[in-house]
Amino acid sequence: GAPNENRFYLDGIEVPNINHFATQGSSGGPVGLINVDFIREVEFYSGAFPANRGNALSSVLDFKQKDGRDDKWTLNGIVSATDIGITVEGPVSKQSSLIFSARRSYLQFLFAALELPFLPTYNDFQLKYKHKFGKKSQLSIIGLGAIDQFRLNLDANETEAQRYTLNNLPVTEQWNYTIGAKYDWFRKNGNYTLVVSRNALNNRLFKHPNNDESLPRILDYNSQEIENKFRLEDYIETKGWKINLGINYELAQYTNSTNNQVVIPNAAPITKQVQSDLELNKWGAFTQVSKQFFNEKLSLSLGLRVDANDYSSSMNNLLDQFSPRFSASYNFTPLFAWNFNTGIYYQLPAYTILGY
């Protein structure tokens, strides 16, 4: 599938982007944003996505982070081929812990030494705070953010290839963040989970003719995406059955202001303008039932999901986006298993398309 058909979750909280220098409306980016030292385990779904993970067509990556140390404070420093960083972790109180990291690249110095015409710089920050309210409930707060800057090296203009790159690449300034809270309340046969999060992306590109800032810009692009999300789940285990059901709501905002001057040979330049201001309400519901049979050799799971939004009349009916999925797994031996899954999935186009 396309890059924007994948979904990423960090401790159950959706993170739209996990890369530096991402392409808006798509995904990707040359450098990972998540600090791998935080990761305890990763679950990858290439099909039969869990019903509580919506708006995905190609895959779902579910990252689970480790908790901060609860015995003492530690400080770790790292130096890699592209960046430097620190990680701090330790107990905040007897019931809570914190782990935090910050990184900054020094690629711009390497690229300048190599006389490349562009100089990228990235910064990222990541944290996890966890507090246990006795044995029955706990609260986790996560944060993930990045500041990416991409400027031109005007001194690297000796070759034709360098001058071509300088004349075509825009200056890019981008930042994004995700912050979210997850509250779990445990009971004898299951637990309730409440997830609230907010993420934002700000993307700015501009270009001056011949990179002369005294001249009017021929490209001026400013865009922002903001999502506020809410999800409530109820997980139940009874007589070997595992049942998960819940609802979700999301308020999304997208703005775009673009002025782009297009030069046509033997004709006057044309200025193309785009102004978008989109507000979108999304809502959905889901349930999933799983059970193991034949001494846990056979595992069956059935999920149902419905989604809707107020973008248009063709998408505001939950039943029009009815998304069933089914998976089966049979373990013949500890080393050999047969797996099967099928489903129907729905995903909204990127905000860059909806806004346009």
N, C-alpha and C positions, 0 to 999 in steps of 0.2 A: 504493500500500500504506500500511499504518499506519506511524507514525513509528518504532516499535520493530522494523520489518522491514528496516531499513537497517543496514549494518555499516561501520565506519570503521577504517582501518589507517594507521598512522604508521610509515613505513620498515619495513613488513612486520609490525609489532607491533599487535595489535588494541587499539583504544581504545574502550571501550563508550560513552563519553559525550564529546561535543565542545562542549557548551554549558553556560553557567552557568544556575543555577536550573532544572535539568532536572526533569521529572516522573518519579518513580520508576515503573518498569514500562512507561514509554512512551519519551519522548525529548524533543526540542525544547528550549526555553529561549530567552530573548530575546537573549542575547549570546553570540557565538562564544568558545570557550575557546582555540583554537589561534591562536598569533601568526602572522599571514599573512606576516610578514617572514622566517619560517623556511622557507616553502614554495618548493620548486624546481619541482615539477610535480604535477599531480593526474590520476589516471586514474579515470574514472567508468564503472561497468558497470551498465546497466539490465536486463541479461539475460545468459545464458551466462556466469555468474560463473566465474572461474578455480576449478579443482577444489580448490586449496589454501585457498580462502576459503569456509568453511562457515557454516551456521546463519543464512542470509540468504534472504529471500523477495522483497524489492523492489529493493534496489540494494546495491552495494558502492562505497565511495569509498576510493581508495588514495592517500594523501598521501605524497610523497617530499620529505624535507627537504634543504636545502643543508648542506654541511659548513662548519664554522667556518673562519675565515681561517687560513692557515698561514704568513703573512709577518710580521704584526704584530698587536698588540692594539688594538682600537677600542672605544669606548663611544658608544652612541647613545641619546638621550633623545627620547621622544615625548609629545605632549599631544594627545589627541583630544577629541571632544565628550563622552565619557563617562568617560575614564580617563587616567592618566599611567603611564609605564613606562620601563624602561631595557633595553637589550640590550648584552651584553658578548660579544666573541668574539676568539679569537686562538689562537696555537700553545701547547700545553702542553709539547711537546717536538718534535724533528725528525720524529717519526712520528705525532704525535697533535695533535688540535685540539679546542676546546671552544667552544660557543655557548650562551649562557644569557640568559633574559629574565625579568622580573618586572613585573607590572602591578597597579595598584589603582584602583578606580573612585572617583569623587567624585559619583556619582549621588545619594547621600543628601543632599548639600547642595542640589543642584538641586531634588529632590523636596520638601525642607523649605521652600525659598523659594517653591515653587509651592503650598504648603499641601496636599500630597497626604497621605493617611492612612497610607502605607506608605513605608519607607525602605530600599531595597536597597543592599547593599555587596558587591562581589565582588573577589577577589584571585586571580591565577593565576601559575603558574611553569612554565617550559618549558626543557629543556636537551637538548643532544646532544653526546656525547663520542665521538670516533672515533680508533681507534689502528690503524695498519697494521704488521703483523708481516712486514716485507719485501714481496715481490711475491705471495706465495702465500696470505696470509690477512689478515683484518681483523676488528676488533671494534667494534660500534657500541652505545652505551648511550644510551637516551632516557628522559626523564622528563617527565611532564605532570601538573599538579595544580591544584586550585582550592579556595578557601574562600569559601563564599557565606553571607551573613547577611541576613535579611529581618525587620526589626523594625517595630513600629507607631509612628506619630507621633500620640501621644495628644492633642497640642495642636491637631490639625486635626479638630475635632469641631463646627464651627459649623453645617454644613448637614446635611440628612437623609441625603444620599448619603454624606457623610463618616462619619456615625455608623453607617450600615448597614455600610459597609466595615470599620470598626473592630470592630464586633460579630461579624463573620463571618470575617475573615481570621485565621489562626493565625500565631504567630511561627515562623519557619523557620530552622534552622541546618543547613547541608549542607556536606560536604567530600568530595572524591574525588581519587584519584590513579591513575596508571598508570606503572609503571617496568618496563623490559624491556631485554634484551640480545640482540643478533643477531651470531652469529659465522659468517663466510663463509670457506671454505677452497677455493681455486681449483686446478683441475688443467687439463690440456691441452684436454679436450673438455667441460668443465663445471665445476660447483662443488657443494659440500655446504653446506647452511645449517642452523644450529641456532638456534632462537628460544626464549627462556625469558622469561616476563613474569608480573607480578602487578598486579592492579588491585583497587581497593576503593572503595565508596561508603558513606558514612554519612549517614543522613537522619533528622532529628529535627524534629517539629512539636509544638507545645503551645498550649493556649488556656485562659485563666482566664475565668470569667464576669464580664462587664463589665470585662474586662482588669484585674481586681483580683487581684494576685499573692498577697494574703493569703487568698484563697478557694481551695478544692481545684480542681484542673484538671478541666475537662470534656472535654478532649482531650489525650492524652499518647501520642505515636507515636514509637517508636524502631525503626529498621530498619538493617540492614547487609548489604551484598553484597560478597563477596570471591571472586576467581577467580585460580587459579594455573595457568598454561598452559605447555605444552611442544609444540614442533613440530620435526620433522626432515625435511628435504627433500633430494632428489638431483636436480640438473638436468643433463641430458646433451644435447649437440649432436653428431649424427653423420650424415653424408651428406645434409644438408638437413633432417633430422628433429630436432625439439625435443621432448624427453621430460622431464616433471617428475613425480616420484612421492615419496610421503612418508607419514608417520604423525603423529598428534597425540593428546595426552592433556590433560585438564583436570580439576582438582578445584575445585568451586564450593561455597561456603557461604553460606547465607542465614538471617538471623534477623529476627524481627519481634515486637515487644511493643506492643500497642495497647490503650488503654483509652479508650473514647468514650462519653460520656453523651448519650443521646438524649432530648430533651424532647418529651413527647406532651401535647397539650392535654387538660385535665381528667383527668390521670392522673399517677401517680408516674413520675419519670424512670427510664429503663432504661439500665444500663451494659453496653455490649457490649465483650467482651474477646477478643483474638486473640493467641495465642502460637504462633509458628512457629520451628522449628529444623531446617533442611534441609541435608543434605550430599549432594552429587551428584558422581559420577564420570562423565566423558564420555570417549569415545575414538572414533577414526576413522582412515580411510586414504583415499588419493586418488592418482590418476594422470591425466596429461594429455599428449596427443600432438598436435603441430601440424606442418604442412608447407605450403610454398608450391609452386605449380605454374605452368606456362605463363609462364615468365619473371617469376615473382613476381606475376602478375596475380591468381591465385586462391589464397586462403588458407583452409585447412581446419583445424579444431581439434575434437578429441573429448576430453571429460573424464568421468571416472567417480569417484564419491565414495560412501563408506558411513559412517554415523554410528550410534552407540548410546550408551546410558547406563543406569545402574542405578536410575532413578527408579521404573520399573515393568516388569513382565514383557513388556508390549507394545512396549517401546522398547529392550530389551537385546540384540536380535538385529541385527547389522549389516546383514544382507540386507533387513530390513524397511524400512530407510531407505536404499535404493539410489537414488542420485541421478546419472543420466546427463545430460550437456549437450553440445550440438553447435552450432558456429557456422561460417558460411561468408561469405567476402567476395570479391567480384570487382571489380577496378578496370578499368572500360572506358577511362577516360582519367584523367590526373592530377587532374581536377576532378569526376569522376563515378564513383560506385561503388555496387554493390548489396550489401546486408548482410542476413544471415538468422541467427537463432539460435533454439534451442528447448531446453527442459530441464525436469526435475522437481526441485524443491527442497524441503528440509525445514528447519523451524526449531522450536526449543522455545518454549513459551509463556514469558512473563516470569516472573521469580522470585516476584513478588507473587502470581501465580496458582498457581504450583507449590507455594509455601509454604502458601498458604491451603488 
